[in-house]
Amino acid sequence: MAQQPTIFVVLLSVFLTSFSALGLSENPFMVAHKRVTLTKLKSSSAERVSVSIDIYNRGSATAYDITLSDDSWDNDVFHIVSGNTSITWGKLEAGSELSHSFELESDVKIVYHGSPALITYRIPTQAKLQEAYSTPIVPLEILADPVSFKKTELNLLAKYGSHISVILMIVLFTRIITSPSKKKKN
């Protein structure tokens, strides 16, 4: 009987030690969101690409020596109008955020598939640099022809769209009400 409490105390102390070790391992946790906006320039046959990247530290410790690098923009397709595709900061405290933006311009008609931006940072307790990636972007249709609906299709949709939806709701409602109920026979 004396051994059961001893085993219980040992297991409890191991559990509490591992639980407290988890609480002491405070680390930064980087989340980055990349947004892209296209603007067609009126004065020329080019399109402006505005890129904005927000970096959030959702961890419980400060990150140091943060570097943002977004070098996925092909030099044959884009040229930088303002800003830089990479930047560094000294630190990012827990619960804080950083933002960076730059603008590119393209006169090439293309569907461009960009890749996420790379964020590297340092944790004081580890020698190796940590990496995080931003959210990816949807494929960009640079200088794409605008999608146009025929005027007659829009007129038909505007004129009869509400009628069609009401008729479909009535048909579905009557099918539900008039469907035969399933009864069990004894």
Secondary structure as GFF3:
##gff-version 3
##sequence-region A 1 186
A	DSSP	alpha_helix	3	24	.	.	.	ID=ss1
A	DSSP	beta_strand	30	40	.	.	.	ID=ss2
A	DSSP	beta_strand	47	57	.	.	.	ID=ss3
A	DSSP	beta_strand	63	69	.	.	.	ID=ss4
A	DSSP	beta_strand	79	82	.	.	.	ID=ss5
A	DSSP	beta_strand	86	92	.	.	.	ID=ss6
A	DSSP	beta_strand	97	106	.	.	.	ID=ss7
A	DSSP	beta_strand	110	112	.	.	.	ID=ss8
A	DSSP	beta_strand	118	122	.	.	.	ID=ss9
A	DSSP	beta_strand	130	133	.	.	.	ID=ss10
A	DSSP	beta_strand	140	142	.	.	.	ID=ss11
A	DSSP	alpha_helix	151	178	.	.	.	ID=ss12
###
